[in-house]
Each structure stands twice: as C-alpha cells, then as structure tokens.
Amino acid sequence: MEDRDDLVDVDAKGVARPIGRAATQRMQAREGTFHVLPAPAHMVLMRHVRGAPGTESRRCLLAGEILAAGSLCDVASFVGHSSWKGELVVLDGTHSRSIYFEQGAVIGAQSSAEKERLGQVLYRYGVLDENQIEACASATSSTGLRFGEAAVKLGFVTRERLFHLMGKQCEEVFYGMLLVADGTFYFLDGYDEASLSSRQNLSVGALIREGVRRMHETRFFRARIPSDQHVPVRATGRAAPENDPLQVWGGIDGTRSIADLCRALGQGEFEVSRAIFQMVQAGYVAVRPPRLAPEAAVEVYNRAIALILRELDAMDEGDQVREQLASFAATNPGYAELFAGAGPADDGTLDGGRIAANVARANVPPNDGGPTAEERLAERLHEYASYALFLARPHLRRAEDARAARAGEGSGRLSQRVVELLQPITPEQGRRQKGPSP
C-alpha cells in the first residue's frame, strides 16, 4: 500500500489539493502566491513571489534528493570550490540542518538534531552539567539571550572556550549532514547574518576529508564499540600503553562509559572511541555493554520495536508479525518469565517497570566473569528485536520494490535505523546470543 501522507492531487484544471496530513501541513505553512517554475514533467517547482510579506526572496541554486549517506560530499565540495555564498539546507524528515558557506569556507551551522545542539555539545565535552544546561535554558527563555550567551553570563564558560566549542559544534553538524541517507537538500543564495551565532572559518575540503575518514573508521569502531554508552575495562595485568596522547587510559575505571570519558577528558566521541578501539585491538582494553537499568534498556527496545511495527502496520502486515513474535517468545525459554505482565502493547512496547520487577524477582547471580542480570536482559531484548526485524524484512522488501520510483525507500534504511536504535543494548562481540540476526 503506497504511503499517501505526503501526496497532493493536481486535477485537470491545475487545482492542487493535499491528500495526506503531511502534505496539508506543508502547504498550510506556505500560504501565499507562488511562481510555477519550469521543471521536468514529473516534478512541480514553485517559489514564493518576491517580496511577499514574511517570506524570503532568496533563489535556490541547487536542489535534489539524497539517496545514500555520503551523497552530499560532492555537493559540499562543489559549493566550496565555487566559492558560493549561501545556506545549504538539509532535511531528512526528522531533523533540519543549515550549513553556511562563504568563499570556500564553512562559517556557521545550525541543527535541530538534539545531539548537535550547542547545549548538548557543551555537555558532551564536559563544559556544562545537566543542572547548568537547565539554568541556561531558563535564562534563554526569560531574557531572550542565546544559549551560549547565557552560559557566559552565568559564568559557566569563558567566551574564548565557548567560541572554540562553537567551532566544534559546526563540525558536528557538518559531519551529521554527510551521514544523512534519505532526504532532500537545497542551496539558497545568500543568508541572513543574524542566523549566525558565531562566525567560524572552517575549510570545506578539510571537513569533507575528515567526514569521510570518520564514516570509514566508524564502521570498524561499531564492531567493538556499539555505542557511546558501552563501558571500557582495562585488561588484567596490562600496564598503560606507551602511546596515549589523549590520556584515555587514566580515565578508564571500569565504570565510566565512552560518553562519561568524553566529558571527563573534554574530548569528542570520535576521538575517544578511536583511541579505545586501538587499545582493544592491542589487547589493553575490553568493552562491556552499558550498565543500563532495566527500565532504560526496555526504553531502547521500545523505540526500535515501535518503529518496525509502525512500518508493517502501514502495509497491513503488522498483525502477522505480532503473532510470529508471540510464538517465538512462547517457545524460547526465559521470555515467558521475563515478559510476564509486561505486555506487549499493541505497538509492541513493553512495560519497563514490570520488566524490572521480573528481573529483580529472578535474582539469578552472574557466573564468574559472566553477564549480570541487566546484561542478560539487554541481550534478550536485542535478540527479540532482531527477530522482529528478521520477520519484517520480506514485507519491507516488497514495499521497497513497489516504491522503487521513490528512490528505493524500505528495508535497508529501516534496518539501519533499527540497528542504530539498538546500539545501547547491543551485546559485545563474542558474547552475543545465537539467534535470528537482522
């Protein structure tokens, strides 16, 4: 069944009528008079009449669809080499990003992705704690100050340190933009100077090279370090490695996660993960699953399973997969006791509080060096979600074939999104339960 949420019907008289809710919302947000510009027969391109109240008159110099991660490397490179001045807007259906270019450099960036917002960047680099973030957010709402200005005014960070980290934020937004695998992009001529919180001067070429390197190396990291919530542990009997410029070894205490180490060391996730990966390869460090409370592990699972079943329900295939999942749980030891009284709800989610009670009631001590009860729960939830994705794949492939004209949306991208959601409960390599794999 074709997704109709973003469809608009144009009749023989040229009257456009939105069909889906998304289409209605997008058109309502663009009330006014538009030029209909020349376009291929299968597309409609319109631009608001120049000078209309409340609108911008900037021209769109480039636009297109994003079909795979890394696709925007060529776009950013072209804009940089052309020394264009303007704003690259990237939309992926969930987040929006804006990269500001001038004379072959990136001079600023904005993002609606939570991890790329300035407050979260300052938190991940250990500059602000959660209470300070709340204080800054309160100051911005009551005084109209920008977040960074509020942090300086409250004495949480110096202006010099803030400027440096705003450059790091620009880099994070740029790297996040390169990773977008499905969406649209637009390069708009010029920009509003007021949109810039600070003016940086980052080489486009250097950013692209570093972004490509990160995409390549992260594939190797994720095999040993599935998420920033995983915990590095020193190998027994090993002395400190000779080459440790970030002083990561000194910060590893068997309790801190990768994210905790980043805050303690004031370093980025990629740099710390890379250093730990090298230590893992050399036998200095092992990586353990996150020490997530049962409720937190269930929340990770719930986001993944809800996404899978939502996609299947749109194709009227969700009930069949629910039945197969229920049969899997009934015939595999341990699931009945674990899920007792916890659901699942119609959207596939489980009651985290009830699961936590079931785990506590089981009270099974770990074997020497074996997984804890919380780690076993994470492994069970990961296996169950993986099996759900395994069941969903045939249906998603058929939908992908049916929608090939729409850039091949379907199982591959959904699988990747589910894998990313499940990273915090992904078992370490070598101790994964044998079971259905996504």
N, C-alpha and C positions, 0 to 999 in steps of 0.2 A: 504494500500500500504506500503510495507516494506521500511524502510529508507535504502537507498543504499549509503549514503555519506561515510561510513567507510568500505565498502566492498572491499575485494581483491579476485580475482578469481585465483585458482591454477588448472592448467589443468593436463591432464593425464601424461604429461612429467615432471611435477614438476615445471613448469614455473609459477611464480606469476605475476599477472597483476592487478594493482589497478583499481577499477571501479569508486568509489566516489572521490570527491575532497579532503575530509579529509584524506582518505587512501593514496591518491597521495602525499599530503603534508607530511604525517608522514613518508612514505617510502623515499621520497626525502631527508628528514633530516637525514636519516640513510644509506646513500650511503656507500657501502663497502662490505666486506666479513664476513659472519656470520657462526657460528656453529649452526646446527639444533639439538637441544637437545631432548632427549626422552620426550614424552608428551602423554597424552590421545589422542585417535583417533579424538576427536572433537576439538583439540587445536593445535596450532603451537607455539613453544617456541624457540626463537633464541637469541644468544648472540654474540656480535661482537668479532672477532678474537683478542685474547690477543695481546696487543702491537701495534694494528693498529694506525696509526698517527691520533692525535686529539681525541682519544677515551679513555675511562677508561676501566680497566680490572676487576673492582670490580664484585664479584659474587652476585647474587640475592639469599638471604637466605629464603625469604618469599615473596609471591605474591598472589593476589587474587582480587575478585570483592567485592565492597561494596554494600550491599543491603538495608541497613537501617541506620538511624542515631544512633550512639552509637555502631555500629558494631566494630569499631576499638578499643574500650576499651579493649577487650580481647587480641587483637594483641599487643597493647602498654604494657599491663600488662605482657604478655609472654616475650616480649623483655626485659622489666625491670627486671623481675625475673631471666632471663637467663644471665643478665649482659653482653649482647652483645654490641659491639661497632660498630656503623654504622649509616646509614641515612634511616629514614622512609620517603619515597616519596609518597604523596597522591595527586591524580589527579581527579578532578571532572568534567572535560570537559570545565571548565571556568578558574579555578584557580589551581595553584600548591602550595603545601606546603611541606617543608622538616623539619623533627624533628631529631635532632642529639642526639644519645644515647651513654652513656659510663658508665659502672659499676653501672647500676641500676638508673642512673640519666639522666635527660634531660639537656644537656649542651648548647644547642642553637637551634634556629629555624629561618626559612625564609618562607615568603609567598608572593605570587603575588596578594592576595586579598587587595584591596585598604585600607580597614578599618584596616588591620593588618600590614600595612607598618609602619616603625618607625616614619615617619613624622606625620602620622595620629594619632598614639598613643600619641606622644608628644602634638599634638593639642588637643586631647580629654581630656588629663589630665591637660590642661591649661598651659602647659610649653611654647608652641610656638603659635603665632597668624598666620594668613594667610600670612601676609607680610614677617614674619620671615621664614616661610616654603619656600616661593618663593626665598628668599635670600639664604637659604641653598641649595636648588635645583640648583640655578645658580652657587653656589660655587662648588658643586659636578661635574657639567658639565665642568667647566672651569679649575679646579685644580686636578680633579681625586680623591678628598677626598671622603670618605664615608659620608653619611648624618649626622650621629652622630658626626663624627669628625668635620664636617663643623659647626654644631651647637655650639660645644665647642669653636672652633677657633673664631667664630663671637661673642662670649660672651653671647649667648642666654641661656646657661645652663651649670652648673658645671659638671665636669667629674663624680663626685660621684652621682649626681642626674641622669645623663644620664645612668650610669651603672644600677641603681635601676630600671629605666623605661625600659631598655632593657630586664630586667628580666620580667617585666610586659608584654612586647611585646611577649616574649617566651610563657608566659602563654596564652595570647590571641590566638596565632597561634595554640597552643595545643588544646585549647577549640574549636576553629574553626574546627580543624581536626576531633574532636569527633562528630561534628554535620554533617559532610558530609554523605549524604544519598544515593548517587549514584555515583559510580566512581571506581577507581582501586587503589591498594596500592602495593608498592614494598619496601622490606627492603634490602638495599645494604650493603655489608660487608665493614666496614671502611668508612672513609670520608676524604675530603681534609681539613686540618686545616685552610687553607686560607678562607674557606667558612664561618668561624665563625667570626662574628663581635665582639662578646664578649664571654667569657666562663662563663656560669652560672652553678649552681649545684642544680637543682630542682628535688625533689623526684617524681619519676614516680607514685608511689602509691598515694601520696598526690594530684597530679594533676588529676589523674583519679577520686578520690573521690570528689574533688571539681567540676570537669567537670560534673559528674553525678548529683550532687546536683543542679548545675546550670540548666541543662537540665530539671530536675524535677520542680524546682521552677519557671523557666521562663514561663512554661505553665500557671501557676496561674497569674503571672505578666501581661501577654499579654491580659488577660481578662479585666483588668482595665487600663493597660498602653500599648496600642498597639505599640508604637514606642518611640524612644528617642526624637522625635520632639513634642510629646504631652506636654502640659503645666500644671503643678500642681498649684492649687489655694487653699489658706487657707480657711477653713470653717469659716463662720461668727460667731464671738463671742467665738471662741475657743482659749484658752491660749496655750502656747508652750507645747508640750509633755514632760514628765519628762525624758524619755529615748530617747536621740537623739545624740549618740556618734559622728556621722559624721557632726553634726550641719547643717543638711539639712533644718530644719525649718527656720533658719535665712536666708537661701539663696532663699527661695520661695517668689517671689514678684508678682506673677500673670502674669508675662511676660516671665520669663526665661523658656525655655524648659528643659527637662531632660538633653539633651546634654549640654545646657548652664550651668546648675547646676554642671555637672561633671567638666567642665572647671573651674568654679568659686571655687569649693571645692577641686580640684585636686584629684578626686576620679574616680573609674571606673564606667561604666554604670550599671553593675550588682549590685554593692553595693548601688548606689544611688536609682536605681529602687526598690530594695528590701526595703530600708528604706521608700520610698514614698508609696509603696504598704501597708506596715504595718500601715502607717498613714491613708491611705484611709480606711483600714479595721476598724480602730478605730474611724473614723469619723472626723479626724483632717483636711483632705485634700480631694479635688475633683480634677479630672483630666479632662482637656479640650482638644479638638482637637487642632492640630497645627495651629498657625496663619500663614498659608501659603498664599502667594499671589496667585491670580487665575492662573497665568502662571505656578507657581511651582506645584499647585495641578493638573493641566492638564498634566504636565510632568510626575507626578507619575502615573496617569491614563494611559497615552500613553504607558508607558513601559509595563504595565500589559496587555492592550488590544492587543498590537502588539504581545506579546508572545502567547496569546490564538489563535489569527487568524493565526499566523505562523504555529502553530501545526496543526490547522484544514486545512490549505491550503495544507500541506504535505499529507493529506488524501483526498483531493478534496472535502472537506465539508465546506470550508470557506464561499462560496457564500450563501449557505443556511442559515447559522447563521447570516450573514450580513443582509439578508432580514428580518429575525425574529427580529433582533435588531432594524432595521429601523421601523418596525411595532410597536414595543414596545415604541419607542420614540414618534411616531406619535399619539399613543392612550393614553399616560400618560401626564397629564397637566404639563407644565413647561419646558419640554425638547425642544419643538419646538423653544421657545424664547431663551433658553439657547444656543442651538446649531446653531442658525441662522447664516449662512455664515461661520461656523467654520469647516465644513466637515460633516462626517468623510472622511479622505483619504482612499485609497484602503487598507492600512494596519490597518485601524481602528482608527488611531490617529486623534486628534482634533487640531485646530489652537489655541494655548494658548492666543495669542494676541486678537483674535476675541472674544473668550470666556470672557476674561477680560473686553472687551468693552461692551459685552452683560450684564455682571453682574453689571457694573457701570451704564449702562443705566436703568436697572431695578430699582436701588436705593430704595429698599424696606428696611425700618428701622427694626431692630430686635424688637421682643416683649421684655417686661421686663424680663431679665434673659434668653431670648431665643437665638437661634443661630444667628450669624451675617450672612451677605450675603456670606462671604467667607466660613463659616462653612456649610451653606446650599449648596453651590457649591460642597464642598467636599463630602457631604452626597449623592448628586445626582450622582456624578461621581462614588462613591463607589457602589451605588445601580446598576448603569448601567453596571459596570464591573462585579459585582456579577451575574447579569442576563446573561451576556455573558458566564461566566463560567458554569452557570446552563445549558445553551443551549449546551455547548460544551461537557459536561460530557458523554452523551450516546455515542458519536462518539469516545471519548477518551477511554471509557471502552472497546469498540470493538477492538480498536487498542491494548489495553493492553492485551486482551485475545489472539490476533493474535501474539503478541510478547512475550508470556509467557516464551518461551525458552531463551529470552534475559533478564532474571531477572525481568520481570514484569514492564517495564517502562510504564508510562501512566498517567491516570487521577489523581491518588492520589498524585504523586510527582508534577505534573503540578499545581494542586490545591494549594498545599502547597507553591510553588514558587509564585503563583499569590497572595495568602494571604499575604505573606511576602512583596511583592512589594507594596501592597495597604495599608500597615500599617500606613504610614504618613497621609492618608486621611480616616482612619477607624473612624467612629463616636464613641463617648464614650458610654459605656454600659448604657442602659436605655433611650437613645435618638436616637437610630438607627431607620431609616425609615423602616416601614414594607414593605417588598418587597421580591423578589426572593433572596434566600440565596445560597452561594456556598457550 
